[in-house]
């Protein structure tokens, strides 16, 4: 399966895809002042003298229609466990970006720092419940004079797994469709989502450069949900072929699932029968043990009352007797004057 982080890099390194994300999921009034049609990708490797080399995820420079440029710092987070210290990482990257811009001469020595807008796009298994602002991590009581000296910082969290499905379905957005694929828990829904993505791209040809990446996103979802083998690397797949491929894979997955369930049912039935046979055997063994005990009791009583030497026909009689018959013969021993009286011969 292709690297999830790498796929998202490909998606959100596309300027229109990033603009789509901001327009749909950053619900703040100042977004209207961003000139998203003229955003520029910035290298995300930091080579600040005296500091270790670091690399961020995605950085964009976005002009403001009424003011300086804004640098959009997007960090992709795909851990199943949210990172409690993410806000510290964000602050590090923000500081490195400012230092890098100073080092490259893109900020005048006497000029102010450009504003930064950090966004964390989370696609983990669990909801993000950890702090998004530094204040929540600092151990200081409210009203402490030390707050005046603490750095401030926060990031905007887009927790895509917790975005309401109905809201995503109402939006005319490629990011929304990708998030629906990521949220999908039923393989049978993937062909429909693939058709929706294809139809959306037909209306927005300016996103056509993402066709191959989107095809891989869909196939990865099928791999995750259905346990199917992903296509071999180096064999690009046309997005138009994906719905049919997903439908075929889904049918194969359903067939395998049905076969597995049948095997599980067969094993369960066999186990149940084995338990029933074992219980029947135990009951039979218990009954046989009780019968043998009653026969021994009858023979002891007969020898004590009628003498130790019993004729051979008594053994033949006992050999085919049932437990109920033996119990009846025991009851007769006390009043019997002969073997015939016991067995009523």
Phi and psi in degrees as a GROMACS rama.xvg file:
@    title "Ramachandran Plot"
@    xaxis  label "Phi"
@    yaxis  label "Psi"
@TYPE xy
-62.2557  152.207  UNK-2
-63.315  124.59  UNK-3
-62.869  -44.5222  UNK-4
-61.0429  -40.9061  UNK-5
-64.0609  -39.5857  UNK-6
-62.9642  -42.2239  UNK-7
-68.6201  -32.7671  UNK-8
-60.2808  -43.9608  UNK-9
-63.7222  -41.4333  UNK-10
-64.4296  -50.0889  UNK-11
-95.2376  9.15982  UNK-12
-89.0483  -3.99511  UNK-13
-88.9636  121.984  UNK-14
-58.8854  -38.6444  UNK-15
-70.5933  -33.1199  UNK-16
-67.7211  -40.3712  UNK-17
-66.5368  -40.7665  UNK-18
-62.6259  -38.7274  UNK-19
-61.2374  -42.5498  UNK-20
-63.072  -44.9526  UNK-21
-66.5431  -44.8404  UNK-22
-62.0246  -37.3968  UNK-23
-88.6373  -28.969  UNK-24
-124.108  1.53189  UNK-25
-110.023  94.1779  UNK-26
-90.8097  68.2597  UNK-27
-131.855  142.255  UNK-28
-62.7044  -30.9994  UNK-29
-70.2162  -13.0319  UNK-30
-60.9336  -31.0908  UNK-31
-62.6832  -20.3912  UNK-32
-88.0613  -3.90249  UNK-33
-80.3636  133.505  UNK-34
-90.4106  80.4016  UNK-35
-72.0166  -13.7017  UNK-36
-78.9487  -10.4971  UNK-37
-126.274  28.1421  UNK-38
-71.7073  151.75  UNK-39
-130.937  132.5  UNK-40
-72.2587  137.921  UNK-41
-115.28  141.06  UNK-42
-60.4495  141.12  UNK-43
-101.345  9.70073  UNK-44
-95.3189  129.946  UNK-45
-104.758  123.447  UNK-46
-125.597  69.8006  UNK-47
-89.4709  125.13  UNK-48
-54.8046  133.61  UNK-49
88.1626  -4.76613  UNK-50
-124.47  152.351  UNK-51
-62.2238  149.795  UNK-52
-70.7131  135.869  UNK-53
-134.266  160.305  UNK-54
-135.609  129.745  UNK-55
-91.831  -172.705  UNK-56
-88.0566  -77.5688  UNK-57
-136.412  133.537  UNK-58
-130.836  132.812  UNK-59
-126.303  143.273  UNK-60
-101.188  123.054  UNK-61
-121.264  119.667  UNK-62
-67.52  144.309  UNK-63
-96.0074  140.911  UNK-64
-69.4788  -22.6351  UNK-65
-137.027  64.1017  UNK-66
153.777  -165.535  UNK-67
-74.1529  174.141  UNK-68
-71.3042  152.187  UNK-69
-112.73  134.647  UNK-70
-99.568  119.253  UNK-71
-94.2047  117.105  UNK-72
-106.792  111.195  UNK-73
-109.968  121.44  UNK-74
-110.173  127.421  UNK-75
-94.8297  127.077  UNK-76
-124.866  115.371  UNK-77
-121.098  17.7279  UNK-78
-73.5668  144.575  UNK-79
-68.5967  -30.864  UNK-80
-101.319  122.208  UNK-81
-57.4907  146.773  UNK-82
-90.9159  111.273  UNK-83
-62.4078  -28.6664  UNK-84
-100.023  20.2909  UNK-85
-58.3883  -37.5294  UNK-86
-62.7419  -31.2796  UNK-87
-68.9634  -42.4304  UNK-88
-60.1845  -41.2762  UNK-89
-61.2601  -43.6964  UNK-90
-63.2231  -37.083  UNK-91
-62.8454  -46.7707  UNK-92
-66.0271  -37.3357  UNK-93
-62.2433  -45.1762  UNK-94
-64.1466  -42.2238  UNK-95
-63.5123  -38.4417  UNK-96
-64.3357  -44.8004  UNK-97
-60.8877  -45.0479  UNK-98
-63.1431  -38.67  UNK-99
-64.5164  -42.9273  UNK-100
-64.5098  -37.2335  UNK-101
-66.1495  -44.1397  UNK-102
-62.2507  -35.8422  UNK-103
-85.0783  -0.936838  UNK-104
76.0704  17.1868  UNK-105
-85.5856  -7.96044  UNK-106
-119.42  123.651  UNK-107
-58.7435  144.223  UNK-108
-56.9624  -32.1244  UNK-109
-100.811  1.92398  UNK-110
-91.8049  167.293  UNK-111
-78.2136  164.367  UNK-112
-76.6447  141.399  UNK-113
-72.4525  151.178  UNK-114
-70.3455  146.125  UNK-115
-116.203  147.789  UNK-116
-128.272  97.1267  UNK-117
-86.2259  133.192  UNK-118
-127.681  133.932  UNK-119
-111.052  119.302  UNK-120
-99.6918  109.387  UNK-121
-103.675  131.123  UNK-122
-134.451  53.3167  UNK-123
-96.9911  172.164  UNK-124
-72.9306  -28.8325  UNK-125
-110.129  150.923  UNK-126
-65.3519  152.595  UNK-127
-83.482  109.416  UNK-128
-119.147  10.0139  UNK-129
-94.9984  165.637  UNK-130
-60.3244  145.501  UNK-131
-114.406  4.41713  UNK-132
-136.824  146.195  UNK-133
-63.591  -32.9453  UNK-134
-54.1571  -35.1757  UNK-135
-74.0843  -7.48501  UNK-136
-105.356  -9.12487  UNK-137
-92.6188  131.87  UNK-138
-87.6988  80.7314  UNK-139
-140.566  140.281  UNK-140
-72.8688  155.722  UNK-141
-59.6313  138.973  UNK-142
86.4661  -2.14017  UNK-143
-66.2556  136.987  UNK-144
-65.1667  -16.6927  UNK-145
-70.6952  -18.3839  UNK-146
-59.6255  -27.888  UNK-147
-61.8493  -23.5568  UNK-148
-106.855  2.38716  UNK-149
-86.5954  138.967  UNK-150
-66.6361  150.446  UNK-151
-110.54  158.504  UNK-152
173.261  146.76  UNK-153
-157.144  165.649  UNK-154
-134.619  158.098  UNK-155
-86.6556  125.906  UNK-156
-99.5873  127.466  UNK-157
-112.428  99.6671  UNK-158
-95.2841  86.398  UNK-159
-63.1195  -29.0896  UNK-160
-69.7209  -18.5471  UNK-161
-105.689  5.65924  UNK-162
-72.4918  131.439  UNK-163
-58.9417  132.103  UNK-164
-59.3437  -40.848  UNK-165
-63.1269  -38.0198  UNK-166
-65.904  -41.6391  UNK-167
-63.7703  -39.7715  UNK-168
-67.6491  -26.5115  UNK-169
-80.9359  -19.5347  UNK-170
-83.7887  142.471  UNK-171
-93.0439  76.838  UNK-172
-147.401  135.76  UNK-173
-70.2811  -36.8874  UNK-174
-59.6779  -40.3484  UNK-175
-61.256  -41.3653  UNK-176
-65.243  -40.6923  UNK-177
-62.7498  -42.4166  UNK-178
-65.5198  -35.1488  UNK-179
-64.2502  -38.2381  UNK-180
-62.7938  -43.0976  UNK-181
-65.425  -34.0193  UNK-182
-81.0437  -14.9303  UNK-183
-60.0384  128.198  UNK-184
-111.564  -7.6969  UNK-185
-119.267  116.101  UNK-186
-56.5378  -26.9075  UNK-187
-67.438  -17.8719  UNK-188
-84.5422  -16.0066  UNK-189
-65.115  -43.273  UNK-190
-57.15  -39.1881  UNK-191
-65.4278  -40.9901  UNK-192
-66.7731  -36.3265  UNK-193
-62.6852  -43.0095  UNK-194
-62.9404  -38.0171  UNK-195
-65.6034  -39.7262  UNK-196
-65.5263  -43.2399  UNK-197
-61.4145  -44.2179  UNK-198
-64.1293  -38.3515  UNK-199
-64.9855  -43.0048  UNK-200
-65.6017  -31.8588  UNK-201
-63.6542  -32.66  UNK-202
-84.0132  -16.3226  UNK-203
-132.145  71.2916  UNK-204
-61.8849  -17.4085  UNK-205
-66.8047  -11.7612  UNK-206
-98.1032  9.01688  UNK-207
-62.2128  -23.7718  UNK-208
-64.6713  -10.7772  UNK-209
-99.5428  5.19535  UNK-210
-56.9038  -47.7039  UNK-211
-66.1318  -40.9612  UNK-212
-62.7402  -42.7161  UNK-213
-66.0602  -36.196  UNK-214
-60.9714  -42.0672  UNK-215
-67.3358  -38.0373  UNK-216
-58.5947  -44.6988  UNK-217
-66.5686  -42.9397  UNK-218
-67.4134  -35.656  UNK-219
-63.1241  -38.8959  UNK-220
-62.253  -41.589  UNK-221
-66.1809  -37.9398  UNK-222
-61.8879  -43.5958  UNK-223
-66.7177  -44.048  UNK-224
-78.2671  -40.8208  UNK-225
-105.16  -2.94583  UNK-226
67.1349  24.7469  UNK-227
-83.036  155.343  UNK-228
-75.4102  127.714  UNK-229
-70.4232  159.113  UNK-230
-64.7438  154.505  UNK-231
-66.3451  140.196  UNK-232
-64.3279  147.486  UNK-233
92.3688  -4.43898  UNK-234
-113.519  85.1246  UNK-235
-62.0964  143.508  UNK-236
-116.505  132.24  UNK-237
-69.7248  133.291  UNK-238
-56.4831  -32.9533  UNK-239
-64.7334  -22.9433  UNK-240
-84.1957  -12.4671  UNK-241
-64.0067  -45.1666  UNK-242
-56.7741  -44.75  UNK-243
-64.8753  -41.6382  UNK-244
-63.2736  -42.6259  UNK-245
-64.1226  -41.0723  UNK-246
-62.5265  -42.83  UNK-247
-64.0928  -44.9097  UNK-248
-66.0994  -37.3583  UNK-249
-63.2679  -41.9991  UNK-250
-64.7652  -39.0826  UNK-251
-65.0312  -39.9133  UNK-252
-64.0001  -43.8617  UNK-253
-62.8788  -39.9229  UNK-254
-64.2075  -43.1911  UNK-255
-64.985  -39.7474  UNK-256
-64.0284  -43.2353  UNK-257
-62.1715  -43.7511  UNK-258
-61.4904  -41.1136  UNK-259
-63.9489  -43.0454  UNK-260
-64.6411  -38.4512  UNK-261
-63.3376  -41.3291  UNK-262
-63.404  -41.4361  UNK-263
-63.91  -40.4651  UNK-264
-65.5253  -40.3671  UNK-265
-63.4981  -43.269  UNK-266
-64.0365  -40.5897  UNK-267
-64.4666  -41.7821  UNK-268
-63.5198  -44.2756  UNK-269
-61.9201  -42.633  UNK-270
-63.3563  -40.6195  UNK-271
-64.5724  -43.2362  UNK-272
-63.4237  -41.2105  UNK-273
-60.5914  -40.6822  UNK-274
-64.6676  -40.3689  UNK-275
-65.5329  -42.907  UNK-276
-64.445  -39.7283  UNK-277
-64.6048  -41.8288  UNK-278
-64.4703  -41.0166  UNK-279
-63.5035  -41.7017  UNK-280
-63.2288  -42.1817  UNK-281
-63.9129  -40.5146  UNK-282
-63.3352  -42.6568  UNK-283
-64.5807  -43.1576  UNK-284
-63.523  -39.3555  UNK-285
-64.5402  -42.7229  UNK-286
-63.5449  -42.5099  UNK-287
-63.5514  -39.4003  UNK-288
-64.5492  -40.5745  UNK-289
-65.4069  -40.5859  UNK-290
-61.1685  -45.253  UNK-291
-61.6495  -38.0478  UNK-292
-65.1913  -40.5691  UNK-293
-68.1325  -36.6164  UNK-294
-63.1651  -43.3423  UNK-295
-61.4188  -39.7326  UNK-296
-63.6604  -44.1193  UNK-297
-61.5581  -45.264  UNK-298
-63.4897  -39.6215  UNK-299
-63.8784  -42.1046  UNK-300
-67.5896  -40.4626  UNK-301
-62.9732  -44.5406  UNK-302
-67.0677  -34.5801  UNK-303
-70.2809  -35.6782  UNK-304
-92.1175  -37.5064  UNK-305
-112.728  2.13329  UNK-306
110.473  154.7  UNK-307
-72.8739  -25.056  UNK-308
-93.5701  108.061  UNK-309
-104.092  143.891  UNK-310
-68.6068  159.065  UNK-311
-64.1587  -25.6563  UNK-312
-67.7102  -21.9816  UNK-313
-65.0444  -42.9463  UNK-314
-61.384  -41.591  UNK-315
-63.2527  -37.7527  UNK-316
-63.993  -44.5712  UNK-317
-70.9086  -29.095  UNK-318
-62.3001  -32.4911  UNK-319
-106.467  12.3382  UNK-320
-81.4274  153.741  UNK-321
-95.8018  168.302  UNK-322
-60.3663  -39.9044  UNK-323
-65.1415  -40.8027  UNK-324
-63.9375  -43.4225  UNK-325
-62.7627  -41.5275  UNK-326
-63.2258  -37.679  UNK-327
-63.9737  -42.9503  UNK-328
-65.6111  -36.3033  UNK-329
-61.991  -40.7185  UNK-330
-63.8255  -27.3764  UNK-331
-84.6783  -16.0535  UNK-332
-59.5207  -40.7143  UNK-333
-60.5045  -37.0756  UNK-334
-97.3715  -7.42156  UNK-335
-77.1886  143.283  UNK-336
-103.952  -10.1365  UNK-337
-155.017  168.99  UNK-338
-61.6514  -33.8315  UNK-339
-62.7109  -36.006  UNK-340
-65.2555  -36.3025  UNK-341
-68.5804  -49.3787  UNK-342
-94.1888  -2.63324  UNK-343
49.8733  52.2774  UNK-344
